[in-house]
């Protein structure tokens, strides 16, 4: 024989929520006596079923409930309900049932109240929710964790009822997913978010831990999110553990209106202009500012000259082996001649220092087509953020993200446009200074591309990407006579 506790769970979950109306004949008395304020009503099985059917047809309520007290005869249940069709409504109530011989025979109702029951830790009282803890994997993202995440990010949302991951990728540095969200009532609140976590395997994340990728990205997003000088997705959560081995990053999902760039395809000149404008807004915000002295997490803190020289030398050897029949003598000459100059370029001092994105390549950029057909750009992936000359970002982006033909048609104008925006903050930043710095920094892309040959797996798609980048980088270095410029400093 079923207990009162078992009966009430079946009543809410199966009869009301799932619509198993005939179950009433099995778990309820015939009649059941309902005790309401100032009235007592007896309902037969048929009347009970018709009452529930009518309510479900009108608004299809969904109940969440909790048994607060139960014994062998009575059960007390508190419930929250929201409508699944029609006008969004939230109500709550408390009911006491009496059971006899395995059936619910009496019910005492309180008047229904709009809203939800408030209690410590309940989403109805966001101030009581504790901060979201660091999760070990994307699979651990739950409705309750998201509820706390939104509350602590100042995002007002209804009760989160579903969180379903849609895996995007499992890279060598991070795992990413789109999280689909459902609420207990229709709402304009975020229906999806983008989650970026440390990889499932500690082995895959070893490089990120060694070079501080996770704390750096968290620090960069937290620095930028309060008053973003540059377009970034809204940051709901950016946290890491004290060892820097875990990353929980949850951002606004812009995929419904933006597309992620493709590094192999590159971008067009209009998209390049949008990116350079964003870089200029970032650079001028922090140019020679006191805040730079507080930034101790830049990638320059982890990469020293000897490491870069070794990495570049090893990568150059790999490029010789992989691309012996695909690169010409002129390109190999540039690769080899830059090797002895890597350290001096890295140590180069500039009178103009700012916060750099550090890795502004096309596949770290989201493009949105705005009104009038003009694109805008959002910068993501700040794991290589650093302090340095602003033209490092500009040269790195233009020499690796545009075809040689497109770059030649627009780069001087874009460098001048960048300088003009920076000059609104620093009048001394002339076109001549910017152009000279750009020339010396066209090697930035070459350094990172050749160095990446050490770390990226050998497969056709990676080979095609590296080959395209090396050709673009070498052509830019040759166009600008950058190696001679470095030697003559």
Buried (B, 14 or more C-beta within 10 A) or exposed (E): EBBBBBBBBBBBBBBBBEEBBEBBEBBBBBBBBBBEEEEEBEBBBEBBBEBBEEBBEEBBBBBBBEBEEBEEEBBBBBBBBBBBEEEBEBBBBBBBBBBEEBBBBBBBBEEEEEEBBEEEEBBBBBEEBEEBEBBEEBEEBBBBBBBBBBBBBEBEBBBBBEBEBEEBEBEBBBBBBBBBBBBBBEBEBBEBBBBBBBBBEEEBBBEBBEBBBBBBBBBBBEBBBEEBBBBBBBBBBBBBEEEBBBBBBBBBBBEEEBEBBEBBEBBBBEBBBBBBBBBBBBBBBBBBBEEBEEBEBBBBBBBEEEEBBEBBBBBBEBBBEBBEEEBEEEBBEBBEBBBEBBBEBBEBEBEBBBBBBBBBBBBBBBBBBEEEEEBBBBBBBBBBBBBBBBBBBBBBBBBBBBBBEBBEEBBEEBBBBBBEBBBEBBEEBEBEBBBEBBBBBBBBBBBBBBBBBBEBEEEEEBBEBBBBBBBBBBBBBBBBEBBEBBEEE
